[in-house]
Amino acid sequence: MELKNDSSSTEDFILLGISSNPQMQKPLFAVFFVLYLVTLVGNGLIILAIHSDSRLHTPMYFFLSNLSFMDVCFTTVIVPKMLVNLLSETKSISYVGCLVQMYFFMAFANTDSYLLASMAIDRLVAICNPFHYDVVMSPRHCLLLLLGSCTISHLHSMLRVLLMSRLSFCASHVIKHFFCDTQPVLKLSCSDTSSSQIVVMTETLAVIATPFLCILFSYLRIIITVLKIPSASGKWKAFSTCGSHLTVVVFFYGSVIYVYFRPLSMYSVVKDRVATVMYTIVTPMLNPFIYSLRNKDMKRGLRKLRDRIHS
């Protein structure tokens, strides 16, 4: 990355953060520190409950435990640095640190989206083809889905970081965001970013839209199948197994589509921060509650974990 600046900190960027108001730094630190702790504890409990209860060793909960792990990972890539900057005067991040943060954030976040697609496939097979469920969603196939999700996501991140490393930056090194994301960094570049924007939009469309379309297709098939069930109780039971997953999909993809599928000219600092907070901090924190409050199996698993801890 060629940095053309006469300042002494030519290799550093400044992360503006959630708010530039000095009086808001400590209150924001307290809020996001609590949110981060809830995310760690909630997702940690989900993982422990699933692994400690043999009745939860099914494909759906295999993907859920990995989803919780990825939520912890991509939140950890962002939040600790953000918390440090909220209490720091400099709020700087090195050139290498910026690229590393960008790489791992995109890798974990994209793996999250592919895991959501894998969970949709699991529900599709369970509802539309239950007699072949054990064959289609075998442990080997589930592991292949997980490995494929991770591989595609890391290749995407590598391409994106290589693209960003070719940009040059001139006057300002102030990133108007709380982490190194693509659009805010592109906004700073004094290079011609038109080709970069086309590549970013095309590649992002391919990587994000693929699991999203898979989810849409899965639920269209599920809806068609469920509507053919004669009893109302049967329909409700089938739909209820999908409710938690659909809620997470709406939260996650709603904010992701808003942030990444806009041209750079429509980039808004404030709106972008709010939408990004939704899918980077709020959604990972809410996932354990969404999946446990309406899920009898997860409630039983959490109670079993609690009893083990107490004993």
N, C-alpha and C positions, 0 to 999 in steps of 0.2 A: 504494500500500500504506500503510495508516494504521498508524503505529507509536505506541502509547501507552505511553511509558516515560519516567521522569524522568532516566534516565542520560544522560550526555553523548554516548554513541555510539548514539543512537537510530536512526541510519540504517545501522548495521552489524549483521551477524549474526556469531556465533562458530561456526566449524566444529570440533566436538569431535575429529574425525579418527578414525583407525583405533583408536588407544588413547590414553587420557588419562595413562598411566604415563610420567613424564618420562624414566625410564631406557630406555624402549623407542623413543624418538623417533629417535635416530641409527641404531640397527640397522634400524628400519623404513624410514628414509630410504634406507639403503644397498640394502636388498632391492628396494624399489619403483623406485629409480633404475636398477638393473640390469635389472629387468623392463621398464621403459619403453624403455631403450636397445635391448634385444633386440627389442621390438615395432617400434620405428622401423627398425632395421636389417633385420629379417626381412621385414617388409611392403614396405620400400623395395626390397629385392632381388627380391621377387616382381614388383613393378611394373616394375622395370627389365628383368628377364628376359623378361617377356611382351612388352614394347614393343620389345625389341631382337631378338627372334626371330620372323621372319615366319611360321614354322610354328605359332606360338602365337596368331596373329591369328584366333581363332575365337570364336564366341559364349560358350562356356564360360569361356575365359580373359579375354575382355572383361569379363564379370561378376566374375571372380576379381580382376582388377586393380583394379576399382572397389571391391570388397569390402575389399581391402587398404588402399586409400586412405581409405575410411570408417572402418576400424578405427584408422588413425593419427589421423584427425580427432577421433573421439569420445574416444579415450584422451587426446589432447592437451588437450581441453577440461577434463579432470579432473585428470590426474596432475601437471602442473607446479605447479598451485596447491596440491595436496595435499603435494607435496615441500617447497614453500616454508613451508607451515604446520607441517610436522614440525620445522623448524628455527627457527620463530618463536615468540615468547612470546604474541603477541596472537591469532593464528589467525583473524583477522577476514576477512570478505568483505562488501563494500558491498551495499546493497539492489539497485542496478543490476547490479553484478557477479553477484549471486545469480540474478537473472532471466535475464541473458545466458547464464550457465553452464547454467541449466536449459533454456533454449531450444535452444542448439546441441547439448547432450548428447542431448536427445530427438530432434532433427532427424537427427543422424548415426546414432544407435542404431536409429531406426525405418527409416532408409534401408537400414541393414545387414540388417534383417529382410526387407525387400522384395527386396533383392538375393539373399538366400538363397532366397526364393520364385522369383525369376527363374531362378536356377540349377537349381532343381527342375523348372521348366517345360522348360528346355533339355534336361535328362536325359530327361524324359518324351517329348519329341518325338524325340530321338535314338534311343531304344530302341523306342518304340511306333509311331512314324511316320517311319522313317528316309528314305523316298523323298521326303518333302515337307520334310525338315529345312532345306534351303537357302532355301526359300521362307518357311516359318514363322519361322525364326530369322535372317532377313535382317538386315544391318547397320541398316537403317531401323527394323525392329521392335525390335531390341535397344536402340537409342538411345531409342525411345519408352518402353520398359520402364524404362530408367534415369531418364528425365525424369519419368515418372509416379511412380516411387518417391520421388524427391526432392521433388516438388510435394506429394504427400499427406503426407509426413513433416513438411515445413515448415509446412503448414497445421495439422496436429495440434499442433505445438510452439507455434504462435502462439495457438491456442485455449487450450492449457494455461496458458501464461504470462499471458494476459489474465485467466483465471479466478483464478490465484494472486495477481495484483496487486490483486484486490478484497478480499483477506483483511486482517484487522487483527490485530496482535500486541500483547500486553500485558506480562506480567511477564518471561518468559524470551526471550532471543534466541539461546540456545545450540542449534544444530542438531546433534543426536546422530548425525552422519554425517560422511563425509569430502568430500562435495560437496552442492550444493543439489538434492536430489531431492524428488519430490512428497510422499511419505508423511512423511518427517521434518519438512518445512516445515508440512504440514497439522497435524501433531501439536502444533506450537507455537501455532497460531492460537487466539485467544480468541473468534473468530467462530463462528457456527453453521455447522459444516462438513458437515452431513448432506447438503445439496443438492450441495455441491461434491464430496463423496465419490461420490454417485450419478453425477454427470456424468463424473468422472474414471474410475470403474470402467466405465461404459457406453462412453465414448469410447475408453478404452484397450482394452477388449474388441474393439471394432470395428477399431481400427487394428492391433493385434497379432495378433488371432485370424484376420484375413483372410489374411495371408501364411502363417500357421501351418497353417490349413485347406487352403490351396492346396498346401503341401508334403505334407501327409497324403494328399490326393487324388492328387497326382502319384505318390507312392510306392506307393499302393495299385494304381494302374493299371500301374506298372512291375513290381510283384511278380506281378500276374496275367499280364502279358505274358511275363515271364522264366520263370515256371513252365511255360509252354507250349513253351519251347525244349527239344528232345529231348535234346541232348547236355549232359553235366555241365560240360564245359569252356566251352560257350557260355553256360550259366547263370552260371558263375563270372566270366567275362569281363564280362558285362552288369552283374552286381552290383558288381564291383570298381571300375567307373567311378563308382559312387555312394557308395562307402565313405567317402571323405574328407568329402564334403558332408554325409552323414548324421551323422558324428561331430561336426562343427561345429554342426549343427542341435541335436543333443542337448545339448551344452554350453551353447549360447546360450539356447535356449528353456527348458531345464530351470530355470536360475537366474532368467530373466526372469519366468516364470510364478509361481515361488515368491515373488518380490519384489512383483509388481504385482497379482496376483489373490488378494489377501487383504483382508478388512475391516480398517479402521484399528485396531479393538479387538485384533486378533491381531498387531499390529506388534511385533516383537522387535528391539531395537537390535543385539545381537550377531549373531543369525542373519541379519538383513538385511544387515549389513556384509559377512559372509562370502559370502553369495550374490551381492551386488553386485560384490565384488572379482572373482568368477568371470567375470561377463560383461563387466565394464568393463576389466579388466586382464589376467586370465589367458587368456581365450579369444582376444582379439586377438593376444596373444603367441604362442599355440599354433598359430593358423591357418596361418602360413607353414610350420611343421613338418608339420602334418597334410596340407597340400596338396602338399608337395614330397617327403616321405619315401617315399610309396607311388605317386608319379606319375612315370612314366618320361619323359613329355614335359617336365614341370617340371624334373626332374633334368638333362635334356639342355639345357634353356634356361639353367639356372643355371651349368652347366659352360661353355656358350658365352659367357655373361656374364663368368665368371671368366677365361677365355682372352683375351677382349677387354681386360679390365682389366690383365692381366699384359703383354699386348703393347703 
